[in-house]
Every structure is written in structure tokens, then in C-alpha cells.
Amino acid sequence: MKDRSHDDAMAELFRDDPETAAATLDAILADGDQGELLMALRQMTRGFGGVPAVARAAELNPTQLYRTLSEKGNPELRSLNAVLRAMGLRLAVQPLSHV
């Protein structure tokens, strides 16, 4: 029996559980760690059929999406929003809670 990679396991989890995917991205965005955000988006993209399938669904150029999601990528809001919509998610803004 072959073990699945961590990325494959996360891709499957994100695809099958949109609540977990949304909560993961929300936590990453709250911390502001762009590298972690890009890694999660790459895993999610894998779960939704890979870059070509997500690019097609998001109406983006696959080559550009590969670059956007790379370790040195810097997604524009428009691209990020399109990718998330292709995965059945969206960005949202909430007020900071006062402690």
C-alpha cells in the first residue's frame, strides 16, 4: 500500500470539506503569512483538478496561474477571487473583534 503525500491528503480534505478549507484560509489570512497562503492554495488547486482545471473554471491563463501560485507568487485580488470562486469559496471581510 502506497502512502499518500501530505499535499495529496490536504487537497482531498479541502475538496471534500469546504468549511475546513474556508477556516484554514481565514486563519492564514489573519496571520498574514503569504507563503502559507500560497501553499494552501496550491494544495486546494490540486484537490480541484489541478492548475489547468482551476484556471479554466476561473477563466485565467494556466501559465499565469502556475506563476501566481508559485513560492514567489503574488496573487492579485482579482485572480485570488477567481480561483476561490472556482473552488466554491469567496473572500469576506469582518470587523476585528475587540478584546
C-alpha positions in Angstrom: 0.0 0.0 0.0 1.4 3.4 -1.0 1.2 6.3 1.4 -0.4 9.5 0.1 1.7 12.6 0.3 0.7 15.3 2.8 -0.2 17.6 -0.1 -2.5 15.0 -1.6 -4.2 14.4 1.7 -4.7 18.1 2.3 -6.0 18.5 -1.3 -8.6 15.8 -0.7 -9.6 17.3 2.6 -10.0 20.8 1.2 -12.0 19.5 -1.8 -14.3 17.4 0.4 -14.7 19.8 3.3 -15.2 23.4 2.2 -15.8 24.5 5.8 -12.3 23.4 6.7 -10.9 25.0 3.5 -12.5 28.3 4.4 -11.4 28.2 8.0 -7.8 27.3 7.0 -7.6 30.2 4.6 -9.3 32.6 7.1 -6.7 31.7 9.7 -3.8 32.1 7.3 -5.1 35.5 6.1 -5.5 36.6 9.8 -1.8 35.8 10.3 -0.7 37.4 7.1 1.7 34.7 6.0 1.7 34.8 2.2 3.9 31.8 1.8 1.5 29.7 3.8 -1.4 31.1 1.9 0.2 30.1 -1.4 0.9 26.6 -0.2 -2.7 26.1 0.9 -3.9 27.5 -2.4 -1.6 25.1 -4.3 -3.0 22.2 -2.2 -6.6 23.3 -2.8 -5.9 23.7 -6.5 -4.6 20.1 -6.6 -7.9 18.9 -5.0 -10.0 20.7 -7.6 -8.3 19.0 -10.6 -5.0 20.9 -10.8 -4.0 24.2 -12.3 -5.4 23.6 -15.8 -8.9 22.7 -14.5 -9.0 25.6 -11.9 -7.6 28.1 -14.5 -10.3 27.0 -16.9 -13.1 27.3 -14.3 -11.7 30.7 -13.1 -11.2 31.9 -16.7 -7.5 32.5 -16.1 -4.4 31.7 -18.1 -2.9 28.4 -16.7 0.7 29.6 -17.1 -0.1 32.7 -15.2 -1.9 30.7 -12.5 1.2 28.5 -12.1 3.3 31.6 -11.6 0.7 33.2 -9.2 0.7 30.1 -7.0 4.5 29.6 -7.0 6.5 30.2 -3.9 7.4 33.6 -5.2 3.9 34.3 -6.5 1.9 37.4 -5.5 -1.7 36.9 -6.4 -3.8 39.9 -7.4 -7.1 40.3 -5.7 -8.9 39.6 -9.0 -7.0 36.3 -9.5 -7.4 35.2 -5.9 -11.1 35.9 -6.0 -11.5 34.0 -9.3 -9.6 31.0 -8.0 -11.6 30.9 -4.8 -14.9 31.1 -6.7 -13.8 28.2 -8.9 -13.4 26.2 -5.7 -16.8 27.3 -4.4 -15.3 29.8 -1.9 -15.2 33.6 -1.6 -13.3 36.3 0.3 -15.1 38.1 3.1 -14.3 41.0 5.3 -15.1 41.0 9.0 -14.6 43.6 11.7 -11.8 42.8 14.2 -13.2 41.6 17.5 -12.3 43.9 20.4 -10.7 42.1 23.3 
